[in-house]
Each structure stands twice: as structure tokens, then as C-alpha cells.
Amino acid sequence: MKRPIVLAALALTLGCGSSGVHLTHDEYERLPRDYRQEIFDAENDLVIARNSGDEAADRKAAAERALDDLDQTWRRTTQRLSSSGQSAKIGKARVVHESHVAYATALIDVAGAAVRRAAADASLSRGRLYLVRQRQLARIGRATTVSLRPLEDAVGELERKSKAASADELSLRARVQPQLSAWKAAEDGYVATSGDYDTGVWGD
């Protein structure tokens, strides 16, 4: 029962931004070089994790826009077929559209998983940074070594969550290629049965 309490306390502390007790500039400068490097590496990992989260959010937004564009393109396609006397092809064309939508939706699912994985990674990086800082405080006598154990346990739980988020993302990525293949097969099938190469490009 201690773990949820520790995680909640750590989340509250980390949620305060830079949070917690910090080394003064003089204390930091007096640390051995490898200890300072440990702090720097942890800070850098957090920056990388945050940037990864921003990039993942951008990819998800782009994937959602692409799905919206598909709906608009489909409306134009049906109008084009109808106005040119090719309404009989709409049913077959719809199969291609729906396959494309399934692929685009799979990309959104992957992007969403990437956002969740990036968030888990960022939480882990913040936890590791806080733990590293606390270790340095313990080394100079401003924190007890006993106080590090619950933080280590909390970081361990954040690592588990990060691995689970990564596994979920990989699982969803594995489903994308079959959806892409199904879409391309549907396109090829449409062209082969209809002889319509113009609608196949689904352009404006």
C-alpha cells in the first residue's frame, strides 16, 4: 500500500515544476565532476522527453487533420462520379475510401499511443532527475540516504509504466502495415474491376 502513496507524493512534488530542495550554486560547483555530469544528463533527458512529447502531439494532430481531409475528398469523389454519369462505381470506390479511413485511423491510434508513451517517459525523466538531485543532497549531508528508498521505488514504478506505454505503442504500430496493405489492395482492385484510373488517385 505504500507505493501509491509514494507515487502520489512524488507526483505532487514533481508537479511543482523544478520542485524540491535544490543544491545551491556553490554546493553544485563543489560536487565531483561525475556527480555534476549525472545531474546534467538527467536534465538533458527531461528536455529530450518533453521535446518528444511535443513532436508526438504534432504528429497526432496531423493524422487527425489527414482523416478529416479524407472525408472532404470522398465527398468530392462521389460528386465527380455522379456528375460524370459513373454513379455505378461509387459502391466500389467506397470500399477504397473505407480502407483508407481504416489506415488513417490506425495512424491516429499509433500517434495517440506515442503521446501517452512520451508523457510516461517525461514523468520518468522528471522522477529520475528529482532522485539524482536528492542523491547529491544525501552525499553532502542535506538529505538522509534512507529518504532515497521510497523515491527509488517510485521511479521503479514510473519505469514500469514507461515500458508498458512503449509496448502498447509497438503493438499498435504492428497493426498499421496490414491496414496499409488492405488499402492499397482495395485501390488495385478498384482499378482492375472498373478501369477507372482517375478516381483511384482520389485527388482534388
C-alpha positions as CSV (number, residue, x, y, z in Angstrom):
1,M,0.0,0.0,0.0
2,K,3.0,2.3,0.3
3,R,3.7,2.5,-3.4
4,P,0.6,4.6,-4.4
5,I,1.3,6.9,-1.6
6,V,4.9,7.4,-2.6
7,L,3.9,7.9,-6.3
8,A,1.3,10.5,-5.3
9,A,3.8,12.3,-3.1
10,L,6.4,12.2,-5.9
11,A,3.8,13.4,-8.5
12,L,2.8,16.3,-6.2
13,T,6.5,17.2,-5.8
14,L,7.3,17.0,-9.4
15,G,4.2,18.8,-10.4
16,C,5.6,21.9,-8.7
17,G,7.9,22.4,-11.7
18,S,11.6,22.4,-10.7
19,S,10.4,21.4,-7.2
20,G,12.0,20.1,-4.1
21,V,15.2,21.1,-2.3
22,H,18.0,22.2,-4.6
23,L,21.7,22.4,-4.4
24,T,22.9,25.9,-4.2
25,H,25.3,27.1,-6.9
26,D,28.3,26.8,-4.5
27,E,27.2,23.3,-3.5
28,Y,26.8,22.3,-7.1
29,E,30.3,23.6,-8.0
30,R,31.9,21.7,-5.2
31,L,30.5,18.3,-6.4
32,P,32.8,16.0,-8.2
33,R,32.7,16.3,-11.9
34,D,30.9,12.9,-12.4
35,Y,28.2,13.9,-9.9
36,R,27.6,17.2,-11.8
37,Q,27.5,15.2,-15.0
38,E,24.9,12.9,-13.6
39,I,22.6,15.9,-12.9
40,F,23.3,17.3,-16.3
41,D,22.4,14.1,-18.1
42,A,19.2,13.8,-16.1
43,E,18.2,17.3,-17.0
44,N,19.1,16.7,-20.7
45,D,17.0,13.5,-20.7
46,L,14.0,15.5,-19.4
47,V,14.4,18.1,-22.2
48,I,14.5,15.3,-24.8
49,A,11.5,13.7,-23.3
50,R,9.5,16.9,-23.4
51,N,10.5,17.6,-27.0
52,S,9.5,14.1,-27.9
53,G,6.1,14.7,-26.4
54,D,5.6,17.9,-28.4
55,E,6.6,16.1,-31.6
56,A,4.2,13.2,-30.8
57,A,1.3,15.7,-30.2
58,D,2.1,17.4,-33.6
59,R,2.0,14.0,-35.4
60,K,-1.3,13.1,-33.8
61,A,-2.8,16.5,-34.8
62,A,-1.5,16.0,-38.4
63,A,-3.0,12.5,-38.5
64,E,-6.4,13.8,-37.3
65,R,-6.3,16.5,-40.0
66,A,-5.5,13.9,-42.6
67,L,-8.5,11.9,-41.6
68,D,-10.7,15.0,-41.8
69,D,-9.3,15.6,-45.3
70,L,-10.3,12.1,-46.4
71,D,-14.0,12.9,-45.7
72,Q,-13.8,16.0,-47.8
73,T,-12.0,14.2,-50.6
74,W,-14.6,11.4,-50.5
75,R,-17.4,13.9,-50.9
76,R,-15.7,15.4,-54.0
77,T,-15.1,12.0,-55.4
78,T,-18.8,10.9,-55.2
79,Q,-19.8,14.2,-56.7
80,R,-17.4,13.8,-59.5
81,L,-18.5,10.2,-60.3
82,S,-22.2,11.2,-60.1
83,S,-21.8,14.3,-62.3
84,S,-19.9,12.3,-64.9
85,G,-22.5,9.5,-65.1
86,Q,-20.4,7.0,-63.2
87,S,-22.6,6.5,-60.1
88,A,-22.3,2.8,-60.5
89,K,-18.7,3.0,-59.5
90,I,-19.4,4.7,-56.2
91,G,-20.0,1.4,-54.3
92,K,-16.7,0.0,-55.3
93,A,-15.0,3.3,-54.7
94,R,-16.4,3.3,-51.2
95,V,-14.5,0.2,-50.4
96,V,-11.3,2.0,-51.2
97,H,-12.3,5.0,-49.1
98,E,-13.2,2.9,-46.1
99,S,-9.9,1.0,-46.3
100,H,-8.1,4.3,-46.4
101,V,-10.1,5.6,-43.4
102,A,-9.2,2.4,-41.5
103,Y,-5.5,3.0,-42.3
104,A,-5.7,6.7,-41.3
105,T,-7.5,5.7,-38.1
106,A,-4.7,3.2,-37.3
107,L,-2.2,6.0,-37.7
108,I,-4.1,8.2,-35.2
109,D,-4.2,5.3,-32.8
110,V,-0.4,5.0,-33.1
111,A,0.0,8.7,-32.7
112,G,-2.1,8.7,-29.6
113,A,-0.1,5.8,-28.1
114,A,3.1,7.8,-28.9
115,V,1.7,10.8,-27.0
116,R,1.0,8.5,-24.0
117,R,4.4,6.9,-24.2
118,A,6.1,10.3,-24.4
119,A,4.1,11.5,-21.3
120,A,5.2,8.4,-19.4
121,D,8.8,9.0,-20.5
122,A,8.6,12.6,-19.4
123,S,7.2,11.6,-16.0
124,L,10.0,9.0,-15.6
125,S,12.7,11.6,-16.6
126,R,11.3,14.1,-14.0
127,G,11.4,11.3,-11.4
128,R,14.9,10.4,-12.3
129,L,16.0,14.0,-12.2
130,Y,14.5,14.5,-8.8
131,L,16.1,11.3,-7.5
132,V,19.5,12.3,-8.9
133,R,19.3,15.7,-7.1
134,Q,18.3,14.1,-3.9
135,R,21.2,11.7,-4.1
136,Q,23.6,14.7,-4.4
137,L,21.9,16.2,-1.4
138,A,22.5,13.0,0.5
139,R,26.1,13.0,-0.5
140,I,26.7,16.4,1.1
141,G,24.6,15.6,4.1
142,R,21.4,17.7,3.3
143,A,19.3,14.6,3.0
144,T,19.4,11.1,4.5
145,T,20.2,8.1,2.5
146,V,17.1,6.4,4.0
147,S,14.9,9.0,2.3
148,L,16.1,7.9,-1.1
149,R,14.5,4.4,-0.9
150,P,10.8,5.5,-1.4
151,L,11.9,7.7,-4.3
152,E,13.8,4.8,-5.9
153,D,10.7,2.7,-5.5
154,A,8.6,5.4,-7.1
155,V,11.0,5.8,-10.1
156,G,10.9,2.0,-10.5
157,E,7.1,2.2,-10.8
158,L,7.4,5.0,-13.4
159,E,9.8,2.8,-15.3
160,R,7.2,0.1,-15.4
161,K,4.6,2.5,-16.7
162,S,7.0,3.8,-19.4
163,K,7.8,0.2,-20.6
164,A,4.0,-0.6,-20.7
165,A,3.3,2.5,-22.7
166,S,6.1,1.6,-25.1
167,A,4.8,-1.9,-25.5
168,D,1.3,-0.5,-26.3
169,E,2.7,1.8,-28.9
170,L,4.7,-1.1,-30.6
171,S,1.6,-3.3,-30.5
172,L,-0.4,-0.6,-32.3
173,R,2.4,0.0,-34.8
174,A,2.3,-3.6,-35.8
175,R,-1.3,-3.2,-37.0
176,V,-0.6,-0.3,-39.3
177,Q,1.1,-2.2,-42.1
178,P,-1.8,-4.7,-42.6
179,Q,-4.2,-1.7,-42.9
180,L,-1.9,0.0,-45.4
181,S,-1.7,-3.2,-47.5
182,A,-5.5,-3.6,-47.3
183,W,-6.0,0.0,-48.6
184,K,-3.5,-0.5,-51.5
185,A,-5.1,-3.8,-52.4
186,A,-8.5,-2.1,-52.4
187,E,-7.2,0.6,-54.7
188,D,-5.7,-2.0,-57.1
189,G,-8.9,-4.0,-57.0
190,Y,-11.0,-0.9,-57.9
191,V,-8.8,0.0,-60.8
192,A,-8.8,-3.6,-62.1
193,T,-12.6,-4.0,-62.0
194,S,-13.6,-0.5,-63.1
195,G,-10.8,0.5,-65.4
196,D,-11.0,3.9,-63.7
197,Y,-7.5,5.2,-63.1
198,D,-8.6,8.8,-62.4
199,T,-10.7,8.2,-59.3
200,G,-8.0,5.9,-58.0
201,V,-5.8,8.8,-57.2
202,W,-8.6,10.4,-55.1
203,G,-7.2,13.8,-56.0
204,D,-8.9,17.2,-56.0
